[in-house]
Amino acid sequence: MLNGYDISSHNAEAGFRVANIPSDFVIVKATEGTGYTNPYFKRDADDALAQGRLLGIYHYATGYNWQAEADFFLNCVQPYIGKVVLILDFEAEAVMRGKVAFVKSWLDYIKSKTGILPWFYTYLNVENGYINKQNPQGFDWSSVANTYPLWVAQYNNYNPVTSYQPRDLYGSLKFWKNMTAFQYTSSGRIGNPGSLDLNVFYGTKADWLKYTNNNGENEVDEMSWHPEVKWNQLGMFRINRENGINLYTSPDLAIVTQEDGHDAVRKYGDFVIWQAKKGAVRLGTDVQWASQADGLTKINPLAVNDNAHAKCKIIADDAYTQNEPDWKAGGIKHLPKGSTWQVFGRVDKYLIVGGEKDGKYVNGDKTFIIL
């Protein structure tokens, strides 16, 4: 099992940031109907990918026009296709308005356009047929259940849940043989501001990646890529799109940079990250911004947190530990060129690699940080 949460704009407005809450996966709201896009969608989605989290993206249905809603969603999430799970959120007024026909058509359309098997999210009472005075016969979800994975929501109460605590479903499924994911509370309190929806995915990382249709190919590339940067460089970015990427004039990614009268394009390569903002990274001048969704991003934790842990490689012949973070301090222990050391933080450019006995600091200029 994997643990995670789902978020929308109200979480961001409460001060929530993906980087602050540990998880195996994150599911982010992208769109609603045919006119609303979550203003924090790209930030949260790109933060999740940059941190190596598994990512899902969902559309909140209104139930009016399934194709218009599907096209609106696809237009928004196009840069992420192949990296994420795609999900239809079907609840509230949309259930009676759109019924089974909306859901089946939307999911079939997304599958035909992307080659990805999307998930269906709803509440347990909807999965059970949604029988009530207005719908006495209930819904028959067999045509959907035979093909599409189910992410179901069902809460027992609204008491705070202070850690990931998956539980059994209260009740039972009617049309699906099993649930792929379960949203078991909307009152999660994992060090975050306000309530958070907590979920469990019944599978492994490899199982999740099958639903993104990349079968782990991007994951293997990311895991095998370990760039090296200076202690004060923010990180590295690798282009991994077959046709290259555009550069933009700002982190808003609204206007493509022009070079010699043409759109600025980069076909391949690794680039130092000089700045990161709004899910974008600056790869050169002030008008050379790229979307983090267009490549692999590795961030140097020591560049953003003096107390972060990392790994360094010695690149100089005369690297020695010392007991004070000062160029005048005497050397204690020689660190061979090419050797690697665990880093436990830094003071200015001096990396903490040992204890007082054999020298606590090493000059960061004589190292590279391995990401």
C-alpha positions in Angstrom: 0.0 0.0 0.0 1.0 3.6 -0.6 -0.2 6.6 1.4 -1.1 10.0 0.0 -3.5 12.9 -0.1 -5.5 14.9 -2.6 -5.6 18.7 -2.7 -7.4 21.6 -4.4 -7.2 25.4 -4.3 -8.7 25.7 -0.8 -5.7 23.7 0.7 -3.3 26.1 -1.0 -5.3 29.1 0.2 -5.0 27.7 3.7 -1.2 27.8 3.4 -0.6 24.2 2.3 2.5 23.3 0.3 3.3 19.9 -1.1 6.9 20.1 0.0 5.8 20.3 3.7 3.7 17.1 3.9 5.4 13.7 3.3 3.5 11.2 1.1 4.0 8.5 -1.5 1.6 10.2 -3.9 -0.3 13.4 -4.4 -3.5 13.9 -6.3 -4.2 17.5 -7.5 -7.4 19.1 -8.8 -6.8 20.6 -12.2 -10.2 21.6 -13.7 -13.9 21.9 -13.0 -16.6 22.0 -15.7 -15.5 23.9 -18.8 -14.3 27.2 -17.3 -12.4 26.7 -14.0 -8.7 25.8 -13.6 -7.2 25.5 -10.2 -4.8 28.5 -9.9 -2.4 26.4 -7.8 -2.6 23.3 -10.0 0.8 23.7 -11.8 2.6 24.8 -8.7 1.4 21.8 -6.7 1.7 19.3 -9.6 5.3 20.5 -10.4 6.3 20.5 -6.8 5.1 16.9 -6.5 7.0 15.7 -9.5 10.2 17.6 -8.5 10.2 15.8 -5.2 9.8 12.4 -6.8 6.2 11.9 -5.7 3.7 9.8 -7.7 1.1 12.2 -9.1 -2.6 12.0 -10.0 -4.6 14.8 -11.6 -8.4 15.1 -11.5 -11.3 16.9 -13.2 -14.4 17.8 -11.1 -17.4 17.1 -13.3 -20.5 19.3 -13.5 -22.4 16.7 -15.6 -23.5 18.9 -18.5 -21.4 18.2 -21.6 -19.0 15.3 -21.2 -16.9 16.0 -24.3 -16.5 19.7 -23.6 -15.4 18.9 -20.1 -13.0 16.2 -21.3 -11.4 18.5 -23.9 -11.1 21.3 -21.3 -9.3 18.9 -18.9 -7.0 17.5 -21.6 -6.0 20.9 -22.8 -4.9 21.8 -19.2 -3.1 18.6 -18.4 -1.4 17.9 -21.8 2.2 18.6 -20.6 1.7 15.9 -17.8 0.3 13.1 -19.9 2.5 10.0 -19.6 3.7 11.0 -16.1 0.4 11.1 -14.1 -2.8 9.2 -13.4 -5.9 10.9 -14.9 -9.1 10.9 -12.8 -12.8 11.9 -13.1 -14.3 13.2 -9.9 -18.1 12.6 -10.1 -20.2 13.7 -7.1 -22.8 16.2 -5.9 -25.2 17.6 -8.6 -23.3 16.0 -11.4 -24.5 12.5 -10.4 -28.1 13.0 -11.3 -27.4 15.5 -14.0 -24.9 13.4 -15.9 -25.7 9.8 -14.7 -23.8 6.8 -16.0 -23.8 8.0 -19.6 -21.6 11.0 -18.8 -19.1 9.0 -16.8 -18.8 6.2 -19.4 -18.4 8.7 -22.3 -15.9 10.9 -20.5 -13.7 8.0 -19.4 -13.8 6.3 -22.9 -12.9 9.6 -24.5 -9.9 10.2 -22.3 -8.7 6.7 -22.8 -9.0 7.0 -26.6 -7.2 10.3 -26.7 -4.3 9.5 -24.3 -4.0 5.7 -24.2 -4.2 6.0 -20.4 -6.8 4.1 -18.4 -8.3 6.8 -16.2 -9.8 6.3 -12.7 -13.3 7.0 -11.6 -13.7 8.8 -8.2 -17.0 8.9 -6.3 -18.6 8.2 -3.0 -19.6 4.8 -1.8 -23.4 5.5 -1.9 -23.0 6.5 -5.6 -21.1 3.3 -6.3 -23.9 1.4 -4.6 -26.4 2.8 -7.1 -27.4 6.1 -5.5 -30.9 4.9 -4.7 -33.3 7.6 -3.5 -36.7 9.1 -4.1 -35.5 10.8 -7.3 -33.7 7.7 -8.4 -35.6 4.7 -7.1 -34.2 2.2 -9.5 -30.6 3.3 -8.9 -27.7 3.4 -11.3 -26.1 0.3 -12.9 -22.4 1.0 -13.0 -21.5 -2.4 -14.7 -20.4 -0.8 -18.0 -17.9 1.4 -16.1 -16.9 -1.1 -13.4 -15.9 -3.7 -16.1 -13.1 -1.4 -17.4 -12.1 1.5 -15.1 -10.4 1.5 -11.7 -12.3 2.9 -8.8 -11.2 5.5 -6.2 -13.9 5.6 -3.6 -14.6 8.0 -0.8 -16.3 7.0 2.5 -15.9 8.6 5.9 -17.1 7.2 9.2 -16.8 10.5 11.0 -15.0 13.8 10.9 -12.7 13.3 13.8 -9.1 14.5 13.2 -6.7 11.8 11.9 -3.2 12.7 12.8 -1.3 10.3 10.5 -1.8 7.9 7.6 -4.2 5.3 9.1 -5.9 3.3 6.3 -8.9 1.4 7.6 -11.4 -1.1 6.2 -14.4 0.2 4.2 -17.6 0.5 6.3 -20.1 -1.2 4.0 -19.2 -2.9 0.7 -18.9 -2.3 -3.0 -21.7 -3.3 -5.3 -20.4 -3.0 -8.9 -16.6 -3.1 -8.5 -14.8 -6.2 -7.3 -12.3 -4.0 -5.5 -11.2 -0.5 -5.1 -7.9 0.8 -6.5 -7.7 3.7 -4.0 -9.7 4.7 -0.9 -10.2 8.2 0.5 -10.9 7.3 4.1 -11.0 10.7 5.8 -11.4 14.4 5.0 -10.0 15.4 8.4 -6.3 14.6 8.0 -3.9 16.5 10.2 -0.4 15.6 9.1 1.4 18.8 10.2 -0.7 20.7 7.6 -2.9 23.9 7.9 -6.5 22.8 8.1 -8.1 19.5 7.1 -6.7 17.3 4.4 -8.1 14.3 2.5 -6.1 11.2 3.2 -6.0 8.2 0.8 -4.5 4.8 0.4 -3.5 3.2 -3.0 -3.7 -0.6 -3.0 -0.5 -1.4 -4.9 3.1 -0.7 -5.4 4.9 2.2 -7.2 5.2 0.0 -10.3 1.5 -0.6 -10.2 0.8 3.1 -10.0 3.1 3.8 -12.9 1.1 1.4 -15.1 -1.8 3.7 -14.8 0.3 6.6 -16.2 1.2 4.5 -19.2 4.9 5.1 -18.9 5.6 1.7 -17.2 8.3 3.3 -15.1 10.4 4.6 -17.9 10.7 8.1 -16.6 11.2 6.8 -13.1 14.2 4.7 -14.2 15.7 7.7 -15.9 15.2 9.9 -12.9 16.6 7.3 -10.5 19.7 6.7 -12.6 20.5 10.4 -13.1 22.7 11.9 -10.4 24.1 15.2 -11.6 26.7 17.1 -9.6 26.5 20.8 -8.7 28.4 23.3 -6.6 27.3 23.7 -3.0 25.4 26.9 -3.8 23.8 26.0 -7.1 20.0 25.4 -6.9 20.0 22.2 -9.0 19.9 20.7 -12.4 17.2 20.2 -15.1 17.3 17.6 -17.8 15.1 17.8 -20.9 13.3 14.5 -21.5 10.8 15.4 -24.2 11.4 13.9 -27.6 10.6 17.1 -29.5 12.3 19.4 -27.1 10.8 22.2 -25.0 9.9 25.9 -25.3 11.6 28.6 -23.2 9.4 31.3 -21.7 9.9 35.0 -20.8 8.7 34.5 -17.1 7.8 31.7 -14.6 4.1 32.3 -15.6 4.9 30.4 -18.8 2.5 32.5 -20.7 4.8 34.0 -23.5 7.3 32.0 -25.4 10.8 33.6 -25.7 11.8 34.7 -29.2 15.3 34.0 -30.5 16.2 35.3 -34.0 12.5 35.7 -34.8 11.5 32.2 -33.8 10.2 30.5 -30.7 13.1 29.6 -28.3 13.4 25.8 -28.3 15.8 23.5 -26.5 16.0 20.0 -27.9 18.1 18.1 -25.3 20.6 18.6 -22.5 21.2 19.2 -18.8 21.0 22.8 -17.5 21.9 24.4 -14.2 18.9 25.8 -12.4 19.4 29.4 -11.3 15.9 30.0 -9.9 12.7 28.1 -9.3 9.3 29.7 -9.0 5.6 28.7 -9.7 6.6 25.3 -11.0 9.1 26.8 -13.4 12.9 26.9 -13.5 15.2 29.5 -14.9 17.9 27.9 -17.0 19.8 30.9 -18.2 18.9 34.6 -18.5 15.8 36.2 -17.1 13.8 35.2 -20.3 14.8 31.5 -20.3 12.3 29.8 -18.1 11.0 26.2 -18.6 8.2 24.2 -17.1 9.3 21.6 -14.6 6.8 19.3 -16.2 8.9 19.3 -19.4 11.9 17.5 -17.8 13.6 16.0 -14.8 14.4 18.3 -11.9 16.9 17.6 -9.2 17.2 20.3 -6.4 20.2 20.8 -4.2 18.8 20.7 -0.7 21.8 22.6 0.7 21.0 25.6 -1.5 17.6 26.1 0.2 18.2 24.7 3.7 21.4 25.1 5.7 20.4 22.1 7.9 19.6 19.7 5.0 21.4 16.4 4.4 23.1 15.6 1.2 26.1 13.7 -0.3 29.3 15.3 -1.6 32.2 14.2 -3.7 35.7 15.6 -3.2 37.1 17.2 -6.3 40.4 18.7 -5.1 43.7 17.1 -4.1 44.1 19.3 -1.0 40.7 18.8 0.7 41.0 18.5 4.5 38.5 18.6 7.4 38.8 21.4 10.0 37.1 22.2 13.3 36.1 25.8 12.4 34.2 27.1 9.3 37.0 29.5 8.5 39.7 29.5 5.8 42.4 30.2 8.5 41.5 26.9 10.4 44.1 24.2 10.2 43.5 21.0 8.4 42.9 17.8 10.4 42.0 14.8 8.1 42.8 14.5 4.4 39.8 13.6 2.3 41.0 11.8 -0.9 39.9 13.2 -4.3 37.0 11.2 -5.6 35.8 10.0 -2.2 32.2 10.7 -1.2 30.9 11.8 2.2 27.5 12.3 3.9 26.7 16.0 4.5 24.7 17.0 7.6 24.3 20.7 6.8 26.5 23.7 6.2 27.8 27.0 7.6 28.2 29.3 4.7 30.3 27.3 2.2 31.7 24.9 4.8 29.9 21.5 4.7 29.5 19.5 7.9 30.9 16.0 7.2 32.3 14.8 10.5 32.7 15.3 14.3 35.1 17.3 16.4 37.6 14.4 16.7 38.4 14.1 13.0 37.3 17.5 11.8 33.7 18.7 11.4 33.9 20.9 8.2 35.2 20.8 4.7 35.5 23.7 2.3 32.5 23.3 -0.1 34.6 24.8 -3.0 36.6 21.6 -2.9 33.4 19.4 -3.4 30.5 18.8 -5.7 27.0 18.0 -4.3 25.7 14.7 -5.8 21.9 15.0 -6.4 
